[in-house]
Structure formats: C-alpha cells, structure tokens
Amino acid sequence: MKKLTVLSLEQALSLSYATQRCVHLGWRVIRIESTPKGGRLPGDPNRYVGKAGCSDDRRTYFVAPNVGKEAISIDLKDPRGQAVLRRIVRDLPVDVFCSNTLPKRYHELGIDYESLSALRPELIWVGISALGPDYPDVPGYDPALQALLGYMDLTGEAQRPPQLCGVPFVDLKAGDEAFAGVCLALAELRETGRGQRIDVSMAQAAASWLLTTLPLLDQGYAPEEVRRNGNQHREFAPVDAFPTADGFIYLAIGNDVQWQRLVASSGFETLEKEEWRTNAGRRQDREALSAALARLTEQRSTGELWKLFGAAGLVATPVQSIGEVIEYPPVRDALLHTKTSDGQRVRLPPPSVEREHLRERGRELPFAPEYARDNDRVLAEAGLSGAEIEELRRDEVIT
C-alpha cells in the first residue's frame, strides 16, 4: 500500500491513539492544533500533562501517542484558516481527515464531511465524539464514560465503591474503532472510487464490549447479579488472584478437567472433595474454596507456583507490575522506542500487530513534535508562498 497522508484535528487521547496506529503502518500523520487565544496554552492540552520532558510543550503524557507525527497550528475559527485547511486537503493531497472535536463544531470550523469531500471525493473522513453525531454538543472523557456505561459498576470488589479501570480503555477502544473504520473504508474505496464518512461514538464503542454482561438481563439474571465481583469470574471457580509467599498469582480454572489437574498437583491434594468436583459445586462454595486454596498458595513463591501450574497445563500467571511487564520477554522484544532531543531513549508499547518496516528501522520512531513545528514546510507543500505564510503568521492565523 502506498504511504497515505492523514490530517488530524486531534487532542487528548482517543484520536491521537488512532492516528498513532497509522504511524505504525508508515503513513504520514499531520496533527492540527489550535492557535493560542485568551491566554490559554497553545495547542493540545495534553502537551502540558505529566512530568517535564525535553521541552515544556512535550511533557510525558503527550509523548507516546504522538511520536512519528508532524504538527501544524491553524486558527480554524478564522475564514482564512479554513481556506488554508482546504488547500492542504486538496493540494497536499490528504487521504484521511480526522477530528475529535464536538460534532456541533464541524460546520463552524469548516471541517464537515460535505465541505471537505467536495474538494476530494475519495477522502475518508473520521469523527470521534462522546455519543456520536446524534448528540452533537455532549463532551466526554474516558473516566466519565466508564461510569456512564456501567464499567465502574463492574470493576472492583462487591462490598466496596466502584472503580475505574487502570487504563483509559474507552479512549483506546474508540481509537481502535476509528482505525479499523479507516482500513475498511480504504478497501471499499478500491471498489467504489469514493471515500466515506465514519462516525465513532465512544459510548457505543464501549458498550459493544458488554457482551458477557448486558444480554444476561434478558436471560434470567437480576441487575444486582450483574455487578462487580472483584478478581473472581462470575461463572467459573476458582478464578482469582491468590496470595503467594512473595506476591500474587492469578489462577483460572475453566472446567472440571482443569480442576482435576489442580488437585493432582503436588501439595494441592487436600482440595480433592466430592462437592468440589463440578464447577456448580465449586461456585456454590466459592468462599470456602478460595480460602482453602489461598492457604496453600501463600506457602510457596510465585515462581514455584507458576512453574508447577504450567507443568499441569493450567492457566496461571504472576500478577506483574508495569515495571515487570516492560521486561517480560514477549513484550520487551517487541517494544518500540524513541529518543528525546538530548538523546534519552524512551521505550514505547509494541505495535498491536508486528510490522516489517518497524523492524527495518530498528523499531525507532521520531520523537513527538514541538507545537507548530512543521507549519512552514506543510503549508509550502500545499502551495502557499513564503509571503502568504508570513502574512498568516503576522495575523495569527497560524503560529
């Protein structure tokens, strides 16, 4: 596939993550950011979140989703800024345009699908918003949507307050759906010759993952049965994080055959009881079973148990910290990395799917761009003269 150009009016995480996946494919990604108005810091607010990095506008939270990108600034509230955007879309040219601003602002900023596709009928247009275009003025952040969509009520221990997931998965899920939508639209473009509009609702994307919970309400489960239950599985037992002599091990017994393998393992023979031979019996006596199993696991090290359970063909794993995960060979050997302007190496998560061109470039991506770094070069590519660019800068249409 040819190297595509993605122009993205993006901030925060959901869309930045989606276009980061485009970077992993070797595509060109140009992020548009706002010009500073009213004393606000310029550009994406996420630039200023986290510990200070090599520059104040590229703090730690901003870096990973934005490595390998270019950055320009345009005041899209100004008609001249909208004219610049149209020239970039038409003359660069742009293959994919993305935005995660409120849908009610699409026409106001001149970024609506109808206007941009009139310039390039083959353009693929993507919008991410909290609830989709039917709710054009509703903003949304990942934690609020985790609460709204029931995930907080499903996360944590039954007798304690609801909990957020440890990663912003609603943002990431929406980003994945945007990326998948672009890939599908590219395949359809080859057949139809026309681009298309893709609207991603963060709420709908998140709700699509309620596959193991939401349908239960129509199949004999009361709402109070479909709530958080800690580290245990709602249907299988034992499934839990059990204490060890030096940490925790997560053990998941998914059927009665696996249970027989567990009770046949050295040191676990005392768990062999008639009433625990079936999953139904184990579920009914879940608390006593978990307590008995914990008394056995806490006598051994995590490593010893991992080896023992693995030899028995059981699904078990240490509960690892992020510091341990980054050194775990299947992850460590697939990591990407970048380098700050002063040469500091920063490890990045691996791509979700291995890419040959990333291996060829040593798995390194250019560091996240400074604010408005690429204005002159990108605008010149779109056909603007040096005098035009200077006039736009003087009038604060660009930075």
N, C-alpha and C positions, 0 to 999 in steps of 0.2 A: 504494500500500500504506500502511496506517495505520502510525503510529510505534509500533514494538514496544518492549517492555521486556525487557532482558537482565540477569539477575542472575548474576554470575560469581564463584565462589570461585577466584581466579586468583593466580598468582605466576609469576615468571620470564618467559619469552618466548612459548612456543608458543600458549598460550591468550590471553595479552594481545594478541598479534598478531591472532588470530582475531576477538576482540571489537572490536579497532580497526577491522576491516573493517565491522563492524556500525555503528560510529560514522560511517564514511564514507557509510552509507546513511541517516543521520539518525536511527537508533534510539537509544533511551536505554540506556546501559550503566552498571550499578552494580556496582562491584567490591567483593567482601567480602574483608577481610583479617583475620588473626588478631590477638588481643589479646596484649600483651607478657607473657611468662611466663618465669620463671627467668633474668632478667637479659638476655634477648635483645632486640635492637632490635625495635620494633613493626612488624608488617605484612610486606609483601613484601620479601625481602632485596634485590631489585633496586633498591629505593628508595635504597640506600646504595652503589651501584656507580657508579664514574665520577668525574668532576670535580664539585666542589661547584657547585650551581646557585643558584637564588634562596632555597632552604631546604635544610637538610641531609637531609630526607627526600624530596627530589626531585632526586636527582643525575642526571647527564647520560644514563646508560644507561637510566634509568626513563622518561624524558620521552616519547620518540616513540611507543612502543606504548600510551601511556595518556592522550594528550591527548583532551579531549572527554568524559571519563568522570566519574562520581561515585564516592566512596569511603566505605565504612562499615566498622566493625570489630565483629565478633561472636565471642565465645568459644563455638564450636560443640562443645566438649568438655563444656560445662555444659548440662544439660537445659533451663534457661531460655533459653539462647542458641538452642537448636534450636527452642524454641517461638516465639521471635522470628522465626527464619527461616521457619517455616511460616506465620506471619501475613503476612509480606512476600510470600511466594509466592502465597498465596490472595487477599489483600486489596488488593495494590497495583494490579492483579494482575501476575504475571510471565508472559511468553510463552515465554522461553527461559532455562533454567538450565544453567550450565556449571561444570565443575570440572576441574582438572588435578592433584588430589591422588592419592595411591596408591589404587587400587581397593579394597584391603583396608580402607580407612578410610571407605568410603561409608556403611555401616550405623552405624559407631561415631559418625560426625558427624551422622547423620540427614539425609544428602543423597542417599540412594539413590533410584533412579528410582521404585521401588514406593511409597515413602513420599510423595514429592513429587507424583507423578502422581495419587495418591489424592485430593489436595487440588484439583488442576486436571488433569482428563483430557486437556485439549488441550495440556498442557505439552510442549515439546520439550526433551529432556534430553541433554546432551553431556558425555562424559568423554574427556579426553586422557590417555594414560599411555604409558609406555615401550614395553611389549609387549602392551598390551591387557588386558582383564579375566581372561583365562586365566592370566595371570602377575601376580596382584594385589599382590605385595609387591616387585616389581622396580622400583627407581628408574632414572631415565635422564636424562642431559644430552646435548645435541646433539653435542659432540665425541666422547663415548664411543660414541654410536650411529653416527657417521660411521665410526669404527673398526670397530665390530661388523658393520656392513652392507657392508663392502668398499669404501666410498668413499675412505678414506685410501689403500688399496692401489691405487686407480685414479687417484690425484691425485699429481702430481709427476713427476720425471724417473726413468727406468728404473733408473739406477745410483745413485740417492740414496734416502734414507729416505722413507717415506710421508708425505703432507702432508694437513693439514686444508684444506677449502675456506675461502675468505676470508670467507664469510658463514655464519651458522648455519642452513643450508638445511633441515636435518631439522626444527628447530623451526618454520620458516616453512612447510614443506610440510605438517606436521601441522596447523598453524593454518588453512591454506587448505582442507584436507580437512574440518575441523570446520565452517568457514564454509559450504562447499559442501553439507555434510550438512544444515545448518540450512535452507538455501534449498530443498533438495529436500523436506525434511520439511514445510516450510510449504506447498509445492504439494500434497503428499499430504494435509495437514490439511484443505484445502478440499474434498477428495473424501470423506474418511473421518470428519471431525469429531474425530479423536483425534490426540494427539501421539505421540511415539515416543522410544525411547532410541537414541542414536548413540554408539558407542564407537570412538574413533580410536586405533589403535596407531601410535606414532611409527615403530616399526621397519617395520611393514607399509607405511605410507605411503612411507617412504624406499625400501624395496625395490621398490615399484611403479615407481620410476624407473629400475630396472636393465634397461630394455627393450633397450638396444643391447649389453648385455654378458652377462647371465645366460643367455639362450637359446643363446648361442654354444657353451656347454659341451656341448650335445646335438647340435651341428651341425658336428663335426669340429675344434673348437678345443681345444687343451690348456689347462689352467688357467693355465700360465705365459704363454700368448699373450694372456690377458685381464687385463692388468695395466697399470700406469701407463706412459705413453709421452710425458710432457711436454706440450708445446703442439701436438704433431702429432696428426693424425687416424689412427685405426687402419687405415682402408680407403682413404683418398684422399691423394694427394700432388701438389704440395706444399701442405700446410696447416701453417702455423707462424707464430710471431711473428719477424719478420725485423728486424735492426738497420737503423736509418737514421742519417743524419748528426746527428740531434738527438733520437733516441728509438727507438721500435719501431713497426712496422706489422704488423698481422695480415692475412695473405693466405690465402684459402681457394679453391683450385682444385678444383671439384667434378666436373668432367667434361672430356673431351678437347676439346670446343669452347672451353671457357674457357681451356684451355692454349694453344690456337692464338691466341686473342686476346692472351694474355700475351706470347707470343714475337713477335707482330706489333707490340707496343708499342715506342715509341722507347727504345732503349738496352737492350732485352732480346732482341734478335735472336740473340745468341750462344747462347741456350738452345735454339735450334732444332736438335734432334738426332733422328735416326730412332728411337733406342732410348727416347726420352722422349715419343714421340707418343701413347702409350697410358698409361692410369693404371697398368696392370700393370707396364709398363716403368719408370715413374717410382717406383713403390713399391719395386721391386727395387733401384733405385739411389738410394734416398731420401737417404742421407748426402751423396753427391757432388752431387746436385741441390740440396739445401738449402745446401750450402757455396757453390756457384756462384751461386745466387740471392742469398745474403747479400752476396757481394762486389759485386753490382750495386746492391742496395738501400742499402747503407751509404754510397754515394757521393751520395745525394740526401736532401733533407729529407723529413720525414714528410708535410708538407702537399703538397709537389710530387707525391709518390707517390700520395697519396690522390686527388688530382685526376686524375692520369694513369690510375690503375686504374679509377676511377669512369667516366671517359670511355670506357674499353674494355668497360664492362659487367661488371667483375669485383667480387667480394665482398672488400672490403678496408676496414680501419678502423684508425685510430690506437689504440694501447694507452693509454687515458686514465687519469689518476689520478682519485680521487673529487673532488678539487678542480676538475678539469676537467669531470667529469660534471655537477656541480651547475650549471655554467654552459653546458652543452650545450643549445641552444635547445629541442629536443623534450622534454627533462627540465625545464629551467629554467622554461618557460612553463606547466608542469603542476604545479609544486611546490605543496604546501600549506604553511601556516606557523602558528605560534602565537606568543604573547607571554608573557614572564615577568611576574611581578607588578610588576617595576620597569620594564616596557616594552621589554625587549630582544626583538627579533624573532628567532625560531628557525625556520629553514627545515626542512621535513619532506618525506619522499619523496612523490611523487604517488600518488593512488589508482590501483589497478591498472586500473580502468575509470573513465572520466570520468563525473562525476555533476553534474547540473544544479544541485542545491541547494547544492553546494560552490561553484560559480561565483557563485551568488546571494549567498552570504555572504562573498564576497571571498577564498575559499579559506583562510579562517582558522578554526581550531578552538581552543576554550578550553584553557588550559594544564593539564597533568597535575595531578590533585587532591592536596592535602595529605592525609596519613594521617587517616582517620576524619572528614574534613571534613563529610560530609553525614549523619552519624548522626541528629541530631535531626530533620531535615526528612524523611528517608526513613522513619524509624520513625513519625513523626506521620502521614505519608501512609498507613501501614499500620494506623492506628487506635490506636496507643499514646498514652496520655495523657502529659502532662508529668511527672506524678508517677511513672508507670511507667518512663519513660525515666531519670529521676533515680535511681530505685531500682536499675535495671540498671547505671547508671554507678557508683553507690556500691559495688555488689557486684562491679564489674569484669567484668561480663558483656559490656558494651561499654566503649569507651574514652572 
